[in-house]
Amino acid sequence: MDAKVVWKQGLSFTGTADTGFEVPLGAEAAVGGAEDGFRPLELMGVSLAGCTATDVASILKKKQQDLTAFEVRVHAERVEEHPKVWTRAVIRYLVTGRGVDEAAVLRAIELSALKYCPAQAMLGKVVPLELRYEIYEAGEGGTNRLVKEGRFEPKGS
């Protein structure tokens, strides 16, 4: 894989990779930026969420789970001093559907965490990752009811 950023002006860049898609990168006004794009560490969070979300959605589809909505959120805590690295991150899987099986969700999270998601494998070597899930039963008119929530704990931890 190859990736690059190309300077536009000031602290604004356009990022591209092998797929050819573009993503704007920028900096906050407080450091001289134009507030016109993702911050690089924001993209790291999006990358982590996207990597594991793709795995989990694919696995749940193969397990014939009836999903109506699915979201993965990453909350990363950072130190105040430069280089402002992450000190821990919480990944939350919000699964909504009809009769979604908790065991299927746990297995999908497990496979992503321990086998398939390279972003999680890399970041997990340097940052503690907590994996939480919420399962909602889809209701009429968009009213969803929380039926299960928990934390994925790898065996032996």
ZIZI-V315516 format. One record per residue. N is the residue number from 1. SS is DSSP state (alpha for helix, beta for strand, coil for the rest). Layout:
BEGIN
N;SS / N;SS
END
This chain:
BEGIN
1;coil / 2;coil / 3;beta / 4;beta / 5;beta / 6;beta / 7;beta / 8;beta / 9;beta / 10;coil / 11;coil / 12;beta / 13;beta / 14;beta / 15;beta / 16;beta / 17;beta / 18;coil / 19;coil / 20;coil / 21;coil / 22;beta / 23;beta / 24;beta / 25;beta / 26;coil / 27;coil / 28;coil / 29;alpha / 30;alpha / 31;alpha / 32;coil / 33;coil / 34;coil / 35;coil / 36;coil / 37;coil / 38;beta / 39;coil / 40;alpha / 41;alpha / 42;alpha / 43;alpha / 44;alpha / 45;alpha / 46;alpha / 47;alpha / 48;alpha / 49;alpha / 50;alpha / 51;alpha / 52;alpha / 53;alpha / 54;alpha / 55;alpha / 56;alpha / 57;alpha / 58;alpha / 59;alpha / 60;alpha / 61;alpha / 62;alpha / 63;coil / 64;coil / 65;coil / 66;beta / 67;beta / 68;beta / 69;beta / 70;beta / 71;beta / 72;beta / 73;beta / 74;beta / 75;beta / 76;beta / 77;beta / 78;beta / 79;coil / 80;coil / 81;coil / 82;coil / 83;coil / 84;coil / 85;coil / 86;beta / 87;beta / 88;beta / 89;beta / 90;beta / 91;beta / 92;beta / 93;beta / 94;beta / 95;beta / 96;beta / 97;beta / 98;beta / 99;coil / 100;coil / 101;coil / 102;alpha / 103;alpha / 104;alpha / 105;alpha / 106;alpha / 107;alpha / 108;alpha / 109;alpha / 110;alpha / 111;alpha / 112;alpha / 113;alpha / 114;alpha / 115;alpha / 116;alpha / 117;coil / 118;alpha / 119;alpha / 120;alpha / 121;alpha / 122;alpha / 123;alpha / 124;coil / 125;coil / 126;coil / 127;coil / 128;beta / 129;beta / 130;beta / 131;beta / 132;beta / 133;beta / 134;beta / 135;beta / 136;beta / 137;beta / 138;coil / 139;coil / 140;alpha / 141;alpha / 142;alpha / 143;coil / 144;coil / 145;beta / 146;beta / 147;beta / 148;beta / 149;beta / 150;beta / 151;beta / 152;beta / 153;coil / 154;coil / 155;coil / 156;coil / 157;coil
END
